[in-house]
Amino acid sequence: MNLFPKDPPVHTRYSLLFKLFVVAGMVAVVLLFVIYTQSIISKLQGDAVRISGVYAKLWQLAASDATSGPEINVIFEEVIQKSNFPIIITDPNNIPQFWKEVDVAADDTTLQGRNMLTAILRKMDKGAEPIPIFYGEENKRIIHYLHYGDPPVVQQLQWMPFIEGIVVAVFIAIAIIVFRNIKRSEQRSIWVGMAKETAHQLGTPLSSLLGWLELIRMKGLHASAPNGDISSLNLSEITERMTNDVKRLERIANRFGQIGSMPELKPSDINQVIKEVIDYYSVRIPNHGKGVELRGEYGRVASVNVNIELISWVIENLIKNSLESINPKNGLIMIRTKPCEEDHCIKIIVTDNGRGIPARQQKRIFFPGFTTKKRGWGLGLTLARRIVEEYHRGKIKLVESIPYKRTAFEITLPST
């Protein structure tokens, strides 16, 4: 039996797909933000160019002889003074005469202020050509140049893609860290549960084997005594029981060996598989009480592609949960098979009349580590869902749970 399959485990492939999805999603979100922001910036820059042209015309109008004093005051006070983007007005020799919305005070005439204005001017001219302002109607001559830059909102928006990218990256990083911590916690729960499940699964046949060995030893001592009757040992029955327990151990090892890799599926009679599980547990039911009944009702269903070892494990886990839940005096566990209403699938319904599952807990029953038992480790239903849904492409769900009346699990498997 190969416990180390060559194919990568299913959870590893899913983890890689999740990481690729996260990276692709992050890149797509950042690109979307960049494209959207750049479109807004382009529109605002176009508006800034048009508005600057209007300001140049107004300045030119203010500088012409045809404009009266009150009109000039309106242009300066209500339009130019209230502009909200950087403006520097220079003479024909590019010496600053008036400036607004730049990092230099309006009354700063110091050398340092002039040098700063010159640096700002060069930066503005790299982004946009200065607009000349003419004087006179017939003999036009340039009296000023209007230099302008992008409004503050455009400058802020230019940084937005980078800020958004950083925010998204930080968010994704936090999400990945949280996801990894949750995953590690789940893995710890799964490993602890697997260890306990292994011990539990192996405990029954091992205890049985030890009992049979002790019986053989006692019978051997009795046979070696004077007048011992070796014929009363009934060794054939003992060895047959021991063989069954050894096969049980082999089956358990085979089950655990197939977890983590895609098992081989073969067309099988699901009714026969369930009957064998019921027969196995029927021998052990008296330990739970004389009033417990385990019953099977088998419909006419098509064969299904299953791994017999794993699907038997699912049925066993559901039976064990029912045995923990029912009253030993009047407990009933029913396993039924029937075809689906639509074709190409069959259903397995496992019901009991036990204490049921509280409504507030029903959504969590398939989570690793969740259990309603005092000494449970919450792995049986998690493994059952993995086996049914990931390995057999089926579905398992809790149909209903009415305390001490009816709790029903339904398994749907595609038929061949």
Protein Blocks (a to p, Z undefined) as FASTA:
>chain_A
ZZbdfbdcfklmmmmmmmmmmmmmmmmmmmmmmmmmmmmmmmmmmmmmmmmmmmmmmmmm
mmpmkbcfklmmmmmmmmmmmpcbdcddddfkopafbdchiabdfklcbfklmmmmmmmm
mmmmmmpccddddedjklgcdfbdcdddddfklmmmmmmmmmmmmmmmmmmmmmmmmmmm
mmmmmmmmmmmmmmmmmmmmmmmmmmmmmmmmmmmmmmmmmmmpghiafklnommlmmmm
mmmmmmmmmmmmmmmmmgopacddddddfklmmmmmmmmmmmmmmmnojkbccddddddd
ddddddfklmmmmmmmmmmmmmmmmcfklgccdddddddfbghiacdddddfbebjafkl
mmmmmpghiafbfkbghlmmmmmmmmmmmmnopacddfbdcehkbccdddddddZZ
